[in-house]
Amino acid sequence: MSHGKPVSLKHKIYMQLRDEIVFGRVLPGQRIKEAWWARKFGCSRGPVREAFNQLERQGLLALTPHQGAVVAKSSSEDVRDYFGILELLEGKATEWATPLLTSDDIEKLAEINHAMKNIPRDDNDFEESWIPLNLEFHTLFTLRCGNTKMDWIIEDVRMRMTRYRYASFAMTAIDEYLQDHDRIIEAVRKGDSIEAGNAMTTHISRAKDMIMRLFA
């Protein structure tokens, strides 16, 4: 029998509203009302306000005294800065992880990429199928890199970037993205940590360039 820690009401509200924002169900500049969310969850405004504060810290909501909350707007500078950080962190995590990966880890990377290649491109739920697999691919490196701080730091940066990644699907060159994964796996198989790290950096830079074109 599981005795896991119960999920707080604040966290439930936070998770649902975060998904609304990052999946684009609510749009930048749209007002989010405390009272509506309190009614939805049958609670006081306290947990809603706490969830709003957490989303503000993550850059997803903008809170203005006496005016409430609006979905924060994105800028090309945000994209450039967040992806720049991710290039450095994930490139280094991949470099560090390469000599530590087991044969099972490497096969897992290949299986994930194979599954991503087999997602039907015309599937209405393409993004929902793609994102967890892509995250699993990238997270394997951060979990295996030997630095226990890297995982949560990268997770925080990625969370702030999630909606940019969803926005990019209209332009993303899916085949090129998957070929990048193949190059990373090939370098890992050879045990070339520098090449693997560089391949990851190039991969993230490609995603950044595509999203920057959206803003242009």
N, C-alpha and C positions, 0 to 999 in steps of 0.2 A: 504493500500500500504506500502511495506517495505522500510524503509530508513536506512537499515543496512550499516555499514561502508564498503566501497568497499575494496576488497582484493587487496593488492599491487602486482605488478609484481614480486618483490623479493620473496614475500610469496608464490606465485604460483609456481615459480621455485623451491623454497625450498621444498614445499610439494611434488612436483612430483619427485624430485631427492631423497628426503628422502624415499619415497615409493619404488623407484627403489632399494635402498640399503637394506631397512629392509625386503623387499619381496625376496631378493636374486637375483634380475634381473641383478644387477651388483655385482661383486664379490670382496672380499678383495684383495687389491693390484692392482686392475684395475684402469687405468688412466681415469680421467674425464676432458674433455676439455672445457674450458670457451667458446671458439669460437663456438663449436658445439651447446652448450646450448643457446648462444646468437642468433645464426641463427634459432634455433628451435622456440624461442619465439619472433623473429623479433625485438630484442632490442640491446642496447649497452652492453658492458661487465660489466658495473657498477652493475646492479641488480643481475647478475649472481655471481659476486664476493661477493656481500653482502650475497647471499644465501649460497655460499661456506663457508664464514666465520662463519655463524650460524651453519652449519653442522659440522665445525671443533670444535666449542665450545661444541657441543653435542657428540664429540668423534666419529663421523661417517666418517669424511674426515680427511686426513692428508695433510696439505699444506706446500710445500717446495719452498722457493724463487727460481725463474727462472726455476723451474721444474713443477710447476702446482700442481694439486690435484690428490690424489689417494684415493680409498676407504680404510679406516683404517682397519688394521688387528685386529683380536680378540685374546685374550689370556685367559688362564684359570684363571689368576689373576684378569682380568676384571670381569669375570663371578662370581668368588668367592666374590669379593668386592661389586659389584652391588647387587647381591642377598643377601649378608649379610646385607646391608643397608635396602633392601626391607623387609627382615624378621622382622627387628626391627620396621620399620615404619608401615607396614601393620598389624603386630601383635598387636601393640599398638592402631592403628586406629580401628581395629575390637573390641578390648576390650572396648575402649571408646564409640564406637557406639552402642554396644549391648543394654544397658539400654535405649537408645534414639530411637531405631527402633520401628516403628509402626507395627501393624498387617499387614497393606498393604505393608510395606517394606519387611517384612518377606515372605509374599506370592509372592512378586516380585522376591526375591532371589530364591524361589522354582520354579517359572515359568521359570526363566532364565536357571537354571540347567536342568530342564526338556527339554527345547528346545535344550540345548547342547547335551543331551543324544540322541536326535532324529536326529541329523545331520548324514546322511549316511557316514559310514567310508570310503566307496569307492568313495566318491564324489571328483572330481578333484579340486573343490573349497572348500574343507573341511576347510583349514586354514582360508580362507577369511570369512567363515561362523562362525567359532569357535572364532576367535580373538575378534570381536566386542562384542559377548555375554560374553566371559570371562572377558573382560575389564569392561563391565557394571556390572557384579557381584562384582568384586573387588572395583570398583569405588563407589558403593553404600555405602560401609563402610567409605571410606574417606570423602564422602560428608556429612555423618550423624554423624561423630565422635565428632562434636562440636569444632573442631579446624580448622579455615578457612585457615590456612597456609598449612595444611597437604596435601590437594588435589594437589596443584601445585608442591609441593616438590616431592611427590610420582610420579606425572605425568612426571616430568623431569627425574627421575631415570628410570621409565618404558620405556621412549622413548629411552634412551641410551641402554636398554636391548632388545628392540623389536626383533632385528635380531637373538639374541640367542634363543628367544622363537620360531621363525620360524624354526631355525636349529634343534630344539629339536623334531620336530614332527616325525622324522624318528624313534625315540626311545621311545617317550612318551607312558607311560602306561595310556591310556585314561580312562579306567575304574577306576583305582586307583585315578586319578586326580578328577574325578566326585564324587567318594566316599568321598574324602576329603571335597568337597563342601557340601555334605550331612551332614558330621560331624559338619561342621561349622554352617549350618542351624539348626541342632538339638540342638547345644549348645545355639544358639541365642534364639530358641523357649523356652528353659528352663530358659532363662535370666541369664545364667552363663557366665559372661563377661570374666572371667579368662580362662575358658575352651575354649571359642570361640576364644580368642586371641591366645592361645596355638595351637589350631587347624589350625588357619591361618598360624602361624609361621611354623608348621610342613609341611603344604601344600606347602609353598614356598621353604622350605628346600628340599622337594622331587624333585621339578622342578630343583633346583640348582644341586642336585646330578646327575640327568639324563643328564643335559647338560655338567657337568664336565666329565662324562664318554665319551662324544663325543670327548673332548680334549685329553683324555687318549688314 
